């Protein structure tokens, strides 16, 4: 990856957006990290110089570094101006793209990055966008030797690398994993910025096209090793966690499946079946969520319904999403735990016609998911691209985090920065 002739190792595109400002702060922290042995030249990019300067001033104040704004480059570019995107890409080794919903704004950035030999990381949770970009650009990116890595924030980095971590820690063959996400909020509750809500509205509204894309791709199924993983009921009780759970509707299942396909086809690893759930607490939360879910699924089917959902996120999400996003107090009081229950076979037992005889439980824990864990994951993914070049897939391409980073030190980097991977228990049955 070309670094020498480019003025900036990292460029945060969309730095003045809601998530972009937190990613900017995280790069500023990384710039002065005690482990750094070399200079990290970086820049922020967006449409308005004033807004970008405001974000840098805010970061300088928050981090107690008054000279920060003078240390960071500023690039003016606009998603609707391809020439300005080319100019940005030419100046960067890695672009951190924070401009969503990606189904509307992601592709021009990827195109500019590939054409100009620049790697790109995003934090999309939109399966249709992620899968479409693979089909359209994987070969072009490989020809150019650049890495395009989607879904590199919360929740797909903990999920995707969590499954790989579980497999690496099991003394045998891991065949199936169920993950359960638990979000812990403080006394002031939990709120997310409505950018994530918009992505969900557009994604569910266009589900038929995702189905069509998958049918057209016509890929042969990945083999199932061991007994087939049974899907739980839409509302089920998880005894181990003492909580009700519902299927997790984000991008995790799509991302993990793509990673497992890559590991099977390219590294000849035994593929792992995967299902993702989110815990919802007691029966009151279940009822509240059922109503919110039914409203959402009804309204998302119609154009006018989607407009209402986008206009009034606070109302239709029962207060979970707002145009203002969370307060700093809410962010500071929040955290997440993702628990993985895996099963498989010890080395001396064949997965054919036998029952799994090993169980393993692992966990990924971290700070607030959307605006603390996501920037950490995104920036560490970028640092891994810069520093672990020999451990990345040989050619470039469009990759999931697990496919790109399975042999790198990314899990160690995350552990050092508060996103902690650990084994809870491991038993031979």
N, C-alpha and C positions, 0 to 999 in steps of 0.2 A: 504494500500500500504506500503510495507516494506521500511522503511527509515533508521531506527537505525543502522542496520548492514552493510549499504552500504556507502562507503567513499564519494560518490558524489550525491547530490540531482539532479543536472542537468548535462548532458553531451551533448555538441554540436558536433554532428558527421558531418564531412565535413566542419569543421571550416575554412579551408584555401581556400574553394571555393568562388566564387564571392558573393553569398548571405550569405554564412556561416560566412564570416568575419564581416558582419554587425550584424548578430545574436550574434556573440561573443561579439561585443561592447555593444549590448543591455543587455546581461546577466551581463556584467561588471558594467553597470549602475545600474541594478536592485540590484546587490550585495551591493551597498552602498546607496540604496534608503532610504530617511529619514523615511519612514513608516516601514522599516524592523525592526523587534524586535528580530530576531534570525539570526545566522550565516548562510550563503548560500554557502556550499562547492560545487564547480563545476569543470568541466574539459573540455578540447577540445580533439577531437579525429580525426584521419586521418592517411594517409599513411606516411607522411614525418614529422619527428620531426622538421627539419629546417623550413619548411613552417609554421608549427603550431606556432613555436617560433616567426617567422616574424609577424604573425597575432597578437600575444599577444603584441609584441613590438609596433606595429602600434597602437593598441588599447590603450596601456599605454601612448603613446605620445599624441594621440588625446584627451584622457580624463584627461591628466595631472596627471597620477598615475604611477610614475616610478616603484613602487613595484609590480604592477599587475602581470607580468609574474611569479613571485615567489609565488603568491597566488593561481595559477590555476594549476590543475593537467593536465598531458599530457598522452593520451592513444594512442598507435600506433595500428591501425587496418586497415584492407583492406576488401573491399566488396567481393573480390574473395577468402577470407580466413574465412570460417565459424567459425573456432575455435577462431579467433581474435575478431569476432563480439560477440561471446558468452562471451569472457573475458570483452569486453566493457560493455555489458548488465549487467553482474553480479555486476559491480561497480556502476551502476546508479539506481536512482529511476525513473527518466524520461529521455529518450533519445530524443533530438531535432534533427531530421534527415533532413539535408540540402543537401543530395546527390541525384541529379536528372540527367536525366529524370527518374522518379520513376518507369515507366514501365520496365526499365532495371535494376535498382539498388535498388528499394524500398523493394521488397519482402524479400530478405535475412535478412534485418534489422528487419522487423516485426517478422519474424520467430524466430530470436535470442532473441528478446525482450520477446515474449510470452513464449518461452521455459525457460527463466531465470527469469520470474516473474517481468518484467520491463515494465512500460508504455512507449508509444512512440507517438510523435507528428510529423507530417510532414506538408509541405506547398505545396503539390501536387495540381495542377489544372487539373489533368488528370482523367476524369470520368471513363474511362475503368479500370484503376488501382484501383481507390477508390472503385468502385462497386465490382470488383473481390476480393479485399482483404476482403470485408465484407462477401462475400459468402464463401471464403476459411477459414477465421480465426475468425469469430465472436464467434462461440461456444467455440473454444479453448481458446480465450482470456477471455471469461466469466468464464470458468472453473478455470483459473489461477487468476481471479480477477484483471486483468490488463486492462488499457484503451488504445486503439489504436485509435488515432484521426487524420484523414487526413484533408487536405485543411484548415489548421489553420493559413493562412496568408491572404494577400490581394489576391484575392478579396472575397473569400468565407466567411470570418468572418464578414466583414461589411454587406454582402448580407444576410447571414443566420440569424445573430443576429439582423440585421435591420428589417427583417420580424417579428421576435419574439417581438422586441421592439415596432413595429407598432401595433401588436396585443394587447400587454399589455397596450398601451396607448389609445386604442379605447374603448369607452364606449358602448360596444355592441359586435356583432359577426363580426369579420373581415373575408371576404370570398375571396377577390382577391387583389393582389398587383402587380403593375408594378414598376420595379426599373430602374432608368436612371443613368448611371455612366458618370461623366464628369471629364476628366483629365485636370488640368490647368498646363501649362508649362511656364517657364520664357523665356526671350529673346533668350536664346541659344537652345530652342526647347526641344524635348522629345526624349530620347533614352532608350532602355531596353537592358539588357544583352541577348546574343543569347541563353542562357539556356532555357528561356521561349519559344523562337521561336522553338527550337528543339522539345520541348514537344508538341507544336501545330502541327508541321510537322508530327511527328510520330502518334499523336492522330488522325488527319484527314486521314492520310494514312491507318489507321486500323479501320475506322468507322464501317465496316461490322461486325467485331468481337464484337464490343460493342453492336450492334443490336442483334447479336446471343446470347450474354450473357444475355441480357434483356429478350429475348424470352424464353430462357431456364429456367430463374428464375421463370417464370409462376406465378407471384404474382397477387393477385386480385386487381383491380384498387381501388385507394382511392376515396371515394365518392366526388362528386362535390356538394358543398353547394352554393345556390344562382345561378344567371345566369352564364353560361360558359364564362370564360374570352376569349375574341376574340384576336387572334394574330394580331399584326400590320403588315403592308406591309414591305418587306425587307428594303425599305427606306421610312421613314414616318416623318412627321413634328410634333414636340412636342410643342404645343402652349405655355404651361405653362413655358417651359424653353427656348422658342424662338430659337429652334435649330432643325436641322435634326437629326434623330437617326437611327441606324441599330441594328439588334438583337445582343446581346452580346454572343459571341461563347465560353466563358470560361466554367468552371465547375459549375457556380452558380445554374443554373436551376436543374441540377442533384442533387446537394447538398441540396438545399432547399426542393426539392420534397422528398428526403429521410428523411429529418428532419420532414417534415409535416406528412409523413407516421408514423414515430416513435411516434410523439406527439399524433396522432389520435389513434394508436393501443395500446400504453402503458399508456398514460395519459388521454385518452378519450377527447382530445381537437378537436374542429371543424377544419378540414383541410383547409388550405389557398391555393388557386390557385396562380401561380406565373409566371411572364414573365420578362426577363431581357433584357435591351437595353443599348447601349452606345451612347452618343451624339457625333456628328461629326462636329458641327458648320455649316458653310454655304455651298452653292452649290459647290464651288471649292473643298472643302475637300471631299464632297460626290463623285465627279468625280474621284479624286485621289485615294480614297479608293476603288471605284468600280474596277478601273484598277488593283490595288494591289491585290484585292480579286480574280478577274478573273485569274490573273497570278498564284496566290497561288493555287486555286482550280484545275487549269489545271495541274500544275507541280506535285502536291502532289499525283496524281493518279498513277504515274509511279516511279519505283525504281530510274531511272537515274534523274528524275525530283526532287525527294526528296533529292538526293545527291547534286544537284545544289542548292536547297533552303538552305540546311545546310551549304554548302561551302561559299555561298555569301549572308548571311542574310541582309547585308546593302543594297545591290542592289535590292533584291526581296521584301523587306519590305518598300521600298522607304525611307530608312534612319531611320526607327523606331527602328530597332534592330541592334546591332553590337557586335563583339567579345570582344570589350573593355568595353562595358557597358557605363553608363552615367558618366560624370565628377562630382566631388563634387559640382561644381557650378550649374550644371543642377539639381542635387538632391535637393539642398537647395532652388531652385526657383520653385520647382514643388509641387503640392498638388492634392487632389481629393475630389469630392463631389458625394455622392450617394443619389439620391432623390427617395423616395418611395411614390407612389400614391396608397392609399388603399381605398377600398369600402366595405360596409357591412351593417348590420342591427342593429337598436337599439333593446334593450331587449324586447320591447313590439311588435315588428314586426316579423312575421314568414318569413324565407327565402324562403318558398315554395310559388311559383307563385307571389311573390311581387317583386318590384324593390328595389335595394339597396337604403337606405335613409340616410346613413351616409358616408361622405368622410373624409379622413384624409391624411395629407401630413407630412412625417417625413424626416429627413436627417441624414446621417452619413458623417462627414467631417474629413479630416485628412491630415497629411503631405504627402510627396512623397510616392507613393503607393508601389513600388517594394522593396525598400531597407531601408525605414524608417518605414512605416506603417506595412509591413510584419514582420520585426523582433519584433516590439512592440507587435503585435497580437500574434505571436508565443510564445514569452517569457511570456506574460500574461496568455496565455492558459496553459502553463506549471506551472506557479505559482498558477493558479486556481486548477490544479490537485493536487498540493502539499498541498494547504491550505483549499480548500473548500470540503474536502473529503465527508462530510456528505450530501452535496447537489448534488453529482454526482449520475448517475443511480446506483441502488443498486449493481447489479453484474457488472463485467467488460464487455468488448466486443469491437467491432469495431464500432465507432460512427462518425457521423458528428459533427461539433462544436455545432450546435444548439441543437442536441439531448443530447450531453454530458453536455452542460453548461447552458441550459435554466433556471435552478433554482439557479445558482451560482451568484457570484458578478462580473463576467467577464466584463459586460458592464460598471459597476462602475470603475473597474480597467482601462479599455480603456479610459473612459472619463477623468480620472486623468492624463493620459499620452498623451493627444492630439488627440485621435480618439474620436470625440464627437458626441453623439447621441442626437437629439433634435426633438421636435414637431414643425412643421412650421405652420400648421393650422389644424383645425378639425371642420367640419360643419355638422349639420343635414340638409339634403336636403329638 
